[in-house]
Amino acid sequence: MLATRQYVDDKVIEVKGYADDQMKKHIAADNPHKQYPLIANALKEIADAGLSAEVLKNLGLKEAAKRDIGTGGEPDTRYELSGLWL
């Protein structure tokens, strides 16, 4: 069965209207991709879900990467001075 030119033109207009509406809703949404963590929350969603340990395991980080080594103002140099940080 062949479609008439008018039928095809009408469907093109219908699909374009639908796509434009979906894009408008997507752009207007505060967080259109809820499945991805927001950088603005500094991955807080992962911590809140209790998944921090699993994330560190999946990243392949060892214990040295998880050590609390102080702050920029007061660094903990125990590991630097002992040579363990190399």
C-alpha positions as CSV (number, residue, x, y, z in Angstrom):
1,M,0.0,0.0,0.0
2,L,1.4,3.4,-0.9
3,A,0.8,6.4,1.2
4,T,-0.3,9.6,-0.3
5,R,1.9,12.7,-0.2
6,Q,-0.6,14.5,2.1
7,Y,-0.6,11.6,4.6
8,V,3.2,11.6,4.7
9,D,3.3,15.4,5.1
10,D,0.7,15.2,8.0
11,K,2.8,12.5,9.8
12,V,6.0,14.5,9.4
13,I,4.3,17.5,11.0
14,E,2.9,15.3,13.8
15,V,6.3,13.7,14.6
16,K,8.0,17.1,14.5
17,G,5.5,18.5,16.9
18,Y,6.0,15.6,19.2
19,A,9.8,15.8,19.1
20,D,9.7,19.6,19.7
21,D,7.4,19.1,22.7
22,Q,9.7,16.4,24.2
23,M,12.8,18.6,23.7
24,K,11.0,21.6,25.3
25,K,10.1,19.5,28.4
26,H,13.7,18.1,28.5
27,I,15.3,21.5,28.4
28,A,12.9,22.9,31.0
29,A,13.5,20.1,33.5
30,D,15.8,20.8,36.4
31,N,17.3,17.3,36.2
32,P,16.3,15.6,33.0
33,H,18.8,12.7,33.5
34,K,18.0,11.4,37.0
35,Q,19.9,8.2,36.4
36,Y,23.2,10.2,36.5
37,P,24.7,11.7,39.6
38,L,25.0,15.5,39.5
39,I,28.5,17.0,39.8
40,A,26.9,19.9,41.8
41,N,26.2,17.4,44.6
42,A,29.8,16.1,44.5
43,L,28.5,12.5,44.2
44,K,26.6,12.8,47.4
45,E,23.9,10.6,46.0
46,I,26.3,7.7,46.0
47,A,27.2,8.3,49.7
48,D,23.6,8.7,50.7
49,A,22.7,5.4,49.0
50,G,25.4,3.7,51.0
51,L,27.4,2.8,47.9
52,S,30.8,4.4,48.7
53,A,32.6,1.2,49.5
54,E,31.3,-0.5,46.4
55,V,32.4,2.5,44.2
56,L,35.9,2.5,45.7
57,K,36.1,-1.3,45.1
58,N,34.9,-0.8,41.5
59,L,37.5,1.9,40.9
60,G,40.2,-0.5,42.1
61,L,41.5,1.9,44.8
62,K,43.6,0.4,47.5
63,E,43.9,1.4,51.1
64,A,46.5,4.1,50.5
65,A,44.0,6.0,48.3
66,K,41.4,6.0,51.1
67,R,43.7,7.2,53.9
68,D,42.9,10.5,55.6
69,I,46.1,12.5,55.2
70,G,45.0,15.7,56.7
71,T,44.0,19.0,55.1
72,G,45.7,21.5,52.9
73,G,46.2,23.7,55.9
74,E,47.5,20.9,58.2
75,P,48.8,18.0,56.1
76,D,49.6,14.7,57.7
77,T,53.2,14.1,56.7
78,R,53.6,10.8,58.5
79,Y,53.4,8.9,55.2
80,E,55.6,11.3,53.3
81,L,58.4,11.2,55.9
82,S,58.3,7.4,56.2
83,G,58.5,6.9,52.5
84,L,55.2,4.9,52.5
85,W,53.6,7.4,50.0
86,L,55.9,6.5,47.1
